[in-house]
Amino acid sequence: MFDTKDERGKMEEVIARFKDEMKKVRTGRAHPDMLSGVKAEVYGQYMPLNQIANVTAADATLLVITPFDPSSIQAIASAIRADQSLGLNPADDGRVIRVPIPALTEERRKEIVKNASAKVEQAKVAIRNVREDARKALKAAEEMGEDAKKRAEKEIDELTKEFSDKIEAEFKAKSDEIMKL
């Protein structure tokens, strides 16, 4: 009998990565995870923002960044400005960086949803790759009978559909949140 535990685990990892990617997508409200992809050059190397500063949402339209080392303020502000996909303009007062989150236009919301849909496709491709690897393993399994292989293949297809549906549901919820004014 073919066990689909490994495939389920791999597909759950894909879903977890996809959810992390969706957290980074801007929704119009300030959220610290918006800046999780930003890396600033401090101490001669690029480091993720969460390793060099505390990022908090002061309210729905403002992020406050408090660097652990005040000398890295300029590098952090520059890194946020350099990330064009965010479209943010930070301001600093020497101790903290304030990042106002501007309201999204309808056109920008649609563009964000379109970019998020590319992440959906990447996640689905990863799910399909897990399915293909499982099918190859099935073909290589010589000790299994044809009926058992067919049942296992059907299980894998059902698993693929289940996880693809989860990705779609997650994306729909996120796109509804983005499009909501």
C-alpha positions in Angstrom: 0.0 0.0 0.0 1.3 3.4 -0.9 1.4 5.9 1.9 0.5 9.6 1.1 1.8 11.0 4.4 5.0 12.3 2.9 3.1 14.0 0.1 0.6 15.5 2.5 3.5 16.9 4.6 5.1 18.4 1.5 1.9 20.0 0.4 1.3 21.4 3.9 4.7 23.0 3.7 3.7 24.6 0.4 0.5 26.0 2.0 2.5 27.4 4.9 5.0 29.1 2.6 2.0 30.5 0.5 0.4 31.9 3.7 3.6 33.6 4.6 3.8 35.1 1.2 0.2 36.3 1.4 1.0 38.0 4.8 3.5 40.2 3.0 0.9 41.4 0.4 -0.3 44.9 1.2 -3.9 45.2 2.1 -4.3 49.0 2.8 -3.9 48.5 6.6 -0.6 48.8 8.4 0.7 45.4 9.3 4.3 44.6 10.5 4.6 41.7 8.1 4.3 44.1 5.2 8.0 44.8 5.7 9.1 41.2 6.3 10.7 41.0 2.8 12.8 44.2 3.3 16.5 43.7 3.9 18.8 46.6 4.9 22.6 46.8 4.6 24.0 47.2 8.1 27.4 46.1 9.4 28.5 45.3 5.9 25.8 42.8 5.1 22.1 42.6 4.2 19.9 41.7 7.1 16.1 41.2 7.4 14.4 44.1 9.1 13.1 42.0 12.0 16.7 41.2 13.0 17.8 44.9 13.2 14.6 46.6 14.4 11.2 46.2 16.1 8.4 46.9 13.7 5.0 47.7 15.1 1.7 49.0 13.8 0.8 52.2 15.7 -2.6 52.3 14.0 -4.2 51.3 10.8 -2.2 53.8 8.7 1.2 53.9 10.4 4.1 51.6 11.0 6.7 52.5 13.6 10.2 51.0 13.3 12.6 51.2 16.3 16.1 50.1 15.3 18.2 48.3 17.8 21.2 50.4 16.7 20.2 54.1 16.0 23.1 54.4 13.6 21.2 52.0 11.2 18.2 54.4 10.7 19.4 55.7 7.3 20.1 52.2 5.9 16.6 51.0 7.0 14.8 54.0 5.6 16.7 53.7 2.3 15.9 49.9 2.1 12.2 50.6 2.5 12.2 53.4 -0.1 14.2 51.2 -2.5 11.4 48.5 -2.5 9.2 49.8 -5.2 6.6 47.2 -4.7 5.7 48.6 -1.3 5.4 52.2 -2.5 6.2 53.6 0.9 8.0 56.8 2.0 9.5 56.5 5.5 10.4 59.5 7.7 12.8 59.4 10.7 13.4 61.6 13.6 16.8 60.2 14.7 15.3 57.6 17.0 12.4 55.9 15.2 11.2 55.6 11.6 7.6 56.3 10.9 6.1 54.8 7.8 2.7 56.2 6.8 0.6 53.8 4.8 -1.2 55.7 2.1 -4.7 54.7 1.1 -4.8 52.4 -1.9 -6.4 53.5 -5.2 -8.7 51.1 -7.0 -6.1 50.7 -9.7 -3.4 49.9 -7.2 -5.7 47.3 -5.4 -6.2 45.5 -8.7 -2.5 45.5 -9.4 -1.8 44.0 -5.9 -4.4 41.3 -6.5 -2.8 40.5 -9.9 0.7 40.3 -8.3 -0.8 38.0 -5.6 -2.3 35.8 -8.2 1.2 35.1 -9.5 2.1 33.8 -6.0 -1.0 31.5 -6.3 0.3 30.0 -9.5 3.7 29.4 -8.0 2.1 27.6 -5.0 0.0 25.5 -7.4 3.0 24.6 -9.4 4.8 23.5 -6.2 1.8 21.3 -5.4 1.8 19.8 -8.9 5.5 19.1 -8.5 4.8 17.1 -5.4 2.2 15.1 -7.3 4.6 14.4 -10.1 7.3 13.2 -7.7 4.7 10.9 -6.1 3.6 9.5 -9.5 7.3 8.8 -10.4 7.7 7.0 -7.1 4.5 4.9 -7.9 5.9 4.0 -11.3 9.1 2.9 -9.8 7.4 0.8 -7.1 7.5 -2.7 -8.7 6.1 -4.6 -5.8 2.7 -2.9 -6.1 0.0 -4.3 -8.2 -1.8 -2.3 -11.0 -5.0 -1.9 -8.9 -3.0 -0.6 -5.9 -1.1 1.8 -8.1 -4.4 3.2 -9.5 -5.9 3.6 -6.0 -2.7 5.4 -4.9 -2.7 7.6 -7.9 -6.4 8.5 -7.3 -5.5 9.4 -3.6 -2.6 11.6 -4.8 -4.9 13.4 -7.3 -7.5 14.0 -4.5 -4.8 15.3 -2.2 -3.6 17.6 -5.0 -7.2 18.9 -5.5 -7.7 19.4 -1.8 -4.6 21.5 -1.4 -5.2 23.5 -4.6 -8.6 24.3 -3.2 -7.0 25.5 0.0 -4.7 27.8 -2.0 -7.7 29.2 -3.9 -9.7 29.8 -0.7 -6.7 31.6 0.9 -6.3 33.8 -2.2 -10.0 34.6 -2.4 -10.0 35.7 1.2 -6.9 37.8 0.7 -8.2 39.4 -2.6 -11.5 40.2 -0.8 -9.5 41.9 2.0 -7.4 43.9 -0.6 -10.4 45.0 -2.6 -12.4 46.1 0.5 -12.3 49.8 1.0 
